[in-house]
Each structure stands twice: as C-alpha cells, then as structure tokens.
Amino acid sequence: MNEAKATKFLGRIGDIYVGAALTLMIDVGFRAGLWDAAAEGPATSEQLAKRAGLDERYVREWLGAVTTGEIMEFDSPSGTFSLPEEHAVSLTGDGASNRSVNAGLLTYLGKHVDSVVNAFREGGGVPYSQFRPEFTSLMDQRFRREYNEKLFDGYIRVVPGLEERLMEGISVCDIGCGTGHNMNLMAAAYPASTLTGYDIAADAIELARAEATEMGLSNVSFEVQDATALPDDISFDMMTTFDAIHDQANPQGSLNEIGRTLKPDGVYLMIDIKASSDLKNNIGNPLAPYLYTVSTMHCMTVSLAANGAGLGTVWGRELALEMLAKAGLTDVEILDSSNPTNSIYVCRRPVAVTSRASR
Ligand SMILES: C[S@@+](CC[C@H](N)C(=O)[O-])C[C@H]1O[C@@H](n2cnc3c(N)ncnc32)[C@H](O)[C@@H]1O
C-alpha cells in the first residue's frame, strides 16, 4: 500500500465531510434568514440574532461553523462577524445567483437515505409520492429564480425568430411543468399565445393554477397529465421540458409523444443535464459527483420505483440524441445554458426533402 496516497485520501475524506457539514449550515442560514441578515453589515452574535429575530445561543454556534468554514469573517477585537460582499453574492437575495437555495435539496435528500439504501438491497425505488410535497416547493424555489432572470434571454431568445412567433401568437406546451412559473411568465409576456403546462403532480398543478389566477392570466392552463399519454387532439408550435425527461418512468414514451404532438414546423426545447452518457468522459467534471448523487437519491430512484427505465440524471448527450432521433427529432442543436449543469437541446423535425423526380 502507498502510505502517502492513503494519507492524502484521509485528508480528502475530511474535506468531504467538512463540505457536507457546511452544506447543513448553509441550509440553516437560508431557512433562518441569517445570510440576508448578515449581509446588512458586521454584527456581534447578539446583534445578528436580534436582526434575524433568532436565539443568540444558536446563532453563535452557527457563526462558529461558518466562520471557521471561511464563509464569514471574524474581527476579534470588536467581536463582530461579517459576510464579505463577494460571498454574499452567492448566498443572499431573491436572484438566481443565490446558491444557498440549493443546499435545501441536499439536506432534504438526506432524509431519504434509509429508503434508498433499502432499494439498493431490494430493488425498486423510492416513489415520487414519498418526496412530495417538499420536493415540489424545493423545485419551485430553485427554478423560479432562474426563470425570473433568465427565461427570456437565456432560453427563448437563444432560438432565432422564436420570440417573434410567440408575440404573433402560437401554442406552447411545457411537459413536467412543476409549479409552472415559466409558463405563467410567458403567458404574461406573450398574450397572443396560448400556453399549457402538464405534470403528474397534483400539488404542483394546483400551485401553478393559483399563480395564473393571481397574475390575472387567461391564456394559460395547467392539467394533471401523464406525459406518456397526451390527448389525441392536440398539437403545439413550441414544446419545452425543463429538467423533466431524465427522471420519468418512461422517458422514451414521453419523447415519442412530444414527437407526435409537435407541429411539423414546431420547435422543442429540451433543457436537460449537461454530461456525457459515458462515465469516462465525466471524470474530471467537477459537478459530476453532485449529478450522480442527486440521481441515486432522487431522479433514478423515482423512475425505478415506477418500474421505469431508471435513466438517471447523467443519461448524457449521446443517449439523449439517440432517444430524440427515435422520437423523430433528428435536427438537434445543443447549446450551453446559463445554468452550468444544463444544456439546451433545440430540436426540430428534419426538413422534408423533395426529390427532383417527384416534383
Ligand atoms: C425535476 S422536476 C422539474 C419541474 C419543472 N420543470 C420546473 O421547472 O420546476 C420534474 C417534473 O416532472 C414531473 N414528471 C415526472 N414524470 C412525469 C410524467 N410521466 N408526466 C408528467 N410529468 C412528469 C414531476 O412531477 C416533476 O414536477
């Protein structure tokens, strides 16, 4: 055995656990409002506790973790703690740059370790129902910020001419829409277009409808609908899935339905994970361990729980292109998304070529 390698790895294990421990503290800070309170300026533990309306003893212990964890800084003479503005950018506010929201997904997945380990032993998986209703609101918190800032510039306007068509009035469908904030924003921006959101989750659809009503929208509707059996009498000019193919029980069935219901000159934007289908190409991708973990703990297991394909989060571009082709979508351009974990697949049907002889 190489002793130096063993010692180096022991250090790495330590780093991994410290990162996991700080993930808990980042989530606590987000939920308790400590990050936003800390960003207001330097404070002692008493002042910060008062600012956030919290118990000082807990705040002091939390400050111990996040200060030694090099997230906050401590000025010993004055006894004050401060959150550098360079760190506050990633931990505070309502914008998409606030990454403290993401910690909640990891701490929540931690609650399902027993059930997932049981599935390792017995097969099957942990059903979607076991992750609700918290999963619905975690997804909403995460995606809402992204849509508020980036839906138009980061997704719609990357496809030349698409916004003009939306302004003129087209039919749009988002599959696996969750709480539907993206559809509601588009409905408000493009009143001549008609938008539909489908999801199997009744709690998410209820929230999507409530927001549409609150926003006074009459050109958007949301239905509880399985993506693998869309109604016969519908077709759309634009279809979208935002991180909603890889965790389905029957993703090929769902893509086939998109292929069937997309109009001949329509466009399908599949926003999905940026990775390779081949593990060896993902080695060295710093986000890959996160993606495979979320897959094991949620995306793959919910699919396997329904006797599904269990594609997993890291199904990758090679397999995605194969499956899109099976659904008749062979004209595919892959663009980078503003979200580093995602790609935007801009999919169309192949242009029909008319031979000279048949003209
Ligand atoms: C990772 S979440 C993404 C949510 C959503 N796109 C957003 O932006 O917040 C995946 C969504 O796909 C939905 N889903 C899974 N299987 C489905 C199916 N067979 N038909 C319709 N929706 C499905 C889930 O209920 C969940 O809301």
The ligand as an ORCA input file, in Angstrom:
! r2SCAN-3c Opt
* xyz 0 1
  C     -37.176     17.898    -11.792
  S     -38.850     18.349    -11.814
  C     -38.830     19.797    -12.842
  C     -40.015     20.691    -12.594
  C     -40.271     21.846    -13.524
  N     -39.948     21.630    -14.898
  C     -39.726     23.168    -13.011
  O     -39.188     23.892    -13.822
  O     -39.866     23.481    -11.837
  C     -39.556     17.118    -12.896
  C     -41.055     17.203    -13.046
  O     -41.505     16.208    -13.967
  C     -42.733     15.681    -13.494
  N     -42.984     14.352    -14.082
  C     -42.344     13.192    -13.822
  N     -42.886     12.195    -14.547
  C     -43.874     12.737    -15.299
  C     -44.808     12.208    -16.238
  N     -44.819     10.913    -16.577
  N     -45.700     13.050    -16.795
  C     -45.715     14.377    -16.450
  N     -44.861     14.924    -15.576
  C     -43.948     14.120    -15.002
  C     -42.537     15.642    -11.992
  O     -43.788     15.565    -11.300
  C     -41.786     16.958    -11.736
  O     -42.658     18.020    -11.452
*
